Structure formats: structure tokens, C-alpha cells
Amino acid sequence: MRIRVRLYGVLKTAAKIEELELDLDTAASVRQLVSKLVDKIARTEFERCLIDADLKDPRPNALIMVSGTEVGGLNGLDTV
């Protein structure tokens, strides 16, 4: 499955790109997408802005949306 990712604010600045597409397994979760995104962009500044060093998950203030809905209103990082 091909996923389009749009970055805004500090994430866009840190990644130095606004949008990219990634190929994922059909049943991939948001957690898997975030991991692949960090690997694909491979910028320390981007990872520092997105990933909480202690939690090893996206920072609580990172707004992650799937088809216009914030993942907290869905199944969190386990949202497919």
C-alpha cells in the first residue's frame, strides 16, 4: 500500500521536505509508519523532533492524523 505523508511545522523544517510517499504492508500500523518514516528521512534533527527519547514513540505533542482524524480518536499508534 502506498501512503502519502505530509509534514508541517518543525517536522517539515527538520526533514527539509513537505511531502513524501512510502510503501507499507497492507495492515501496517501508524507505529510502523513512523518507524519507516524516521528510517527514510534519516535526519537526526527530524528524529529528535518527532521521537521522544525516553518513550521511543512519537512525542505527545506530535499531531498524527489518518485521513483527517487524529490517531488519539482512533486506535492510537496501533491504528491501521
Backbone bond lengths (Angstrom), bond angles and torsions (degrees), N, CA, C in turn:
res aa  C-N    CA-C-N  psi(-1)  N-CA   C-N-CA  omega(-1)  CA-C   N-CA-C  phi
1 M - - - 1.438 - - 1.525 108.32 -
2 R 1.301 115.86 136.70 1.467 121.53 179.32 1.530 108.37 -97.62
3 I 1.328 116.04 127.74 1.462 123.34 -177.66 1.526 109.27 -116.73
4 R 1.326 116.01 134.17 1.469 120.25 174.47 1.525 108.04 -98.42
5 V 1.325 116.25 129.05 1.458 122.76 -179.73 1.520 107.87 -115.68
6 R 1.322 115.77 127.89 1.465 121.21 175.32 1.516 108.20 -111.40
7 L 1.310 115.56 133.88 1.461 121.72 179.78 1.516 109.33 -110.13
8 Y 1.331 115.68 142.59 1.460 121.66 -179.51 1.523 109.51 -130.72
9 G 1.313 115.84 161.51 1.461 122.77 173.00 1.516 114.27 57.37
10 V 1.337 115.46 -133.99 1.462 120.45 -175.49 1.531 112.04 -65.07
11 L 1.337 117.74 -28.80 1.472 119.11 178.35 1.525 110.51 -68.15
12 K 1.311 116.68 -40.64 1.466 120.68 177.10 1.526 110.41 -63.16
13 T 1.323 116.44 -43.26 1.466 120.84 179.20 1.524 111.04 -64.06
14 A 1.326 117.07 -45.45 1.466 121.17 -178.10 1.521 112.30 -67.21
15 A 1.341 116.84 -37.24 1.466 120.82 -178.77 1.525 111.96 -80.52
16 K 1.328 115.93 -21.89 1.474 122.32 -177.18 1.526 112.11 64.25
17 I 1.334 115.57 24.78 1.466 121.78 172.42 1.523 107.71 -145.42
18 E 1.316 116.19 157.21 1.462 121.06 -178.99 1.527 111.83 -102.53
19 E 1.315 116.26 -32.20 1.459 120.00 -174.93 1.519 110.27 -149.70
20 L 1.338 115.97 145.91 1.454 120.64 174.18 1.513 108.91 -152.28
21 E 1.314 116.45 163.74 1.454 121.84 176.95 1.515 109.04 -118.31
22 L 1.337 114.94 141.24 1.457 121.90 -179.90 1.518 109.33 -128.21
23 D 1.329 116.36 146.77 1.458 121.74 173.16 1.516 108.14 -96.57
24 L 1.339 116.02 127.54 1.462 122.07 -178.89 1.519 109.97 -131.17
25 D 1.339 115.03 161.07 1.456 119.57 172.31 1.526 108.51 -62.05
26 T 1.310 117.07 152.67 1.465 121.93 -177.65 1.528 112.18 -55.65
27 A 1.316 118.30 -39.98 1.464 121.51 -176.85 1.532 112.49 -100.52
28 A 1.308 118.27 29.40 1.463 121.72 -178.13 1.532 110.40 -70.15
29 S 1.320 115.46 142.50 1.466 121.16 178.29 1.528 109.96 -91.90
30 V 1.322 115.23 168.02 1.459 120.77 175.67 1.530 109.34 -60.66
31 R 1.315 117.58 -37.58 1.466 121.61 178.04 1.536 110.34 -58.16
32 Q 1.342 117.04 -43.80 1.470 121.43 179.04 1.524 110.44 -67.59
33 L 1.324 116.95 -38.19 1.460 121.27 177.68 1.523 110.54 -62.25
34 V 1.325 117.02 -44.99 1.472 121.01 179.90 1.524 110.00 -60.81
35 S 1.310 117.08 -43.84 1.465 121.31 179.22 1.526 110.94 -60.74
36 K 1.321 116.43 -45.29 1.464 120.33 179.76 1.533 110.76 -66.69
37 L 1.310 116.33 -36.53 1.461 121.57 178.65 1.528 110.73 -62.50
38 V 1.319 116.99 -45.33 1.466 121.30 178.34 1.524 110.18 -62.68
39 D 1.330 117.54 -41.89 1.472 120.89 177.92 1.521 111.45 -64.36
40 K 1.324 116.85 -42.14 1.468 122.18 -176.05 1.527 111.16 -68.06
41 I 1.322 116.77 -45.07 1.466 119.87 -177.36 1.525 110.76 -75.93
42 A 1.311 117.37 -36.73 1.472 123.25 172.83 1.529 113.45 48.34
43 R 1.298 116.03 48.91 1.464 121.97 174.71 1.519 107.50 -124.03
44 T 1.310 116.98 124.57 1.459 121.72 -177.96 1.519 111.01 -56.80
45 E 1.311 117.22 -42.21 1.464 121.26 -179.18 1.530 110.63 -61.96
46 F 1.332 117.55 -41.00 1.469 121.48 178.79 1.528 110.18 -63.52
47 E 1.312 116.61 -47.94 1.472 120.34 -179.56 1.529 110.66 -61.15
48 R 1.317 117.39 -41.46 1.462 121.49 179.08 1.530 111.76 -62.97
49 C 1.340 116.59 -36.21 1.466 120.53 179.20 1.528 112.09 -73.57
50 L 1.307 117.66 -31.73 1.463 121.67 -174.66 1.530 113.72 -94.50
51 I 1.332 117.43 -42.08 1.464 121.14 -171.48 1.524 111.75 -101.71
52 D 1.326 116.40 128.93 1.453 122.21 174.51 1.528 108.17 -74.57
53 A 1.317 118.38 123.76 1.469 122.42 -174.71 1.531 112.42 -62.60
54 D 1.318 117.46 -33.34 1.470 120.35 -179.21 1.525 111.81 -80.69
55 L 1.320 116.93 -43.40 1.464 121.26 -176.74 1.525 113.22 -81.33
56 K 1.330 116.62 -23.98 1.469 122.78 -175.87 1.536 111.45 61.67
57 D 1.321 116.65 24.59 1.459 124.91 177.36 1.522 107.56 -129.85
58 P 1.324 117.18 169.37 1.462 118.59 176.94 1.523 111.42 -56.55
59 R 1.304 115.01 143.89 1.461 121.03 179.00 1.530 109.34 -57.69
60 P 1.324 116.88 145.08 1.465 120.15 -179.15 1.530 113.99 -58.70
61 N 1.338 117.27 -26.56 1.456 120.08 -179.72 1.531 113.10 -88.64
62 A 1.339 118.03 2.98 1.473 121.08 176.48 1.525 108.27 -80.77
63 L 1.307 116.80 119.96 1.456 121.90 179.23 1.523 107.94 -85.18
64 I 1.328 115.88 112.89 1.459 121.44 -179.91 1.512 107.68 -115.21
65 M 1.319 115.70 122.49 1.463 120.64 -176.76 1.521 110.63 -120.82
66 V 1.314 115.17 144.54 1.460 122.57 174.90 1.522 106.71 -120.80
67 S 1.316 116.44 116.30 1.471 121.81 -179.20 1.525 112.13 50.02
68 G 1.331 116.53 42.10 1.455 122.07 174.97 1.518 115.72 85.34
69 T 1.331 118.87 1.62 1.461 122.27 179.33 1.522 109.51 -116.76
70 E 1.343 116.20 130.45 1.451 121.22 178.73 1.522 108.72 -64.35
71 V 1.342 117.45 136.12 1.468 121.20 -173.52 1.529 113.35 -62.65
72 G 1.328 118.13 -22.58 1.458 120.74 176.40 1.522 111.81 -63.28
73 G 1.327 117.21 -27.09 1.456 122.24 176.73 1.519 112.47 -86.64
74 L 1.303 116.26 -2.63 1.461 121.46 178.70 1.528 107.54 -110.19
75 N 1.317 116.39 -119.46 1.466 120.84 -179.19 1.532 110.51 -115.91
76 G 1.329 116.25 30.46 1.452 121.66 179.18 1.525 111.42 59.28
77 L 1.326 116.89 -143.57 1.469 121.59 -179.06 1.518 112.48 -69.24
78 D 1.323 117.40 -12.00 1.458 121.05 177.15 1.528 112.49 -88.75
79 T 1.316 117.42 1.62 1.462 121.92 177.34 1.525 109.45 -59.74
80 V 1.322 115.41 131.66 1.476 120.97 179.49 1.513 108.34 -89.77
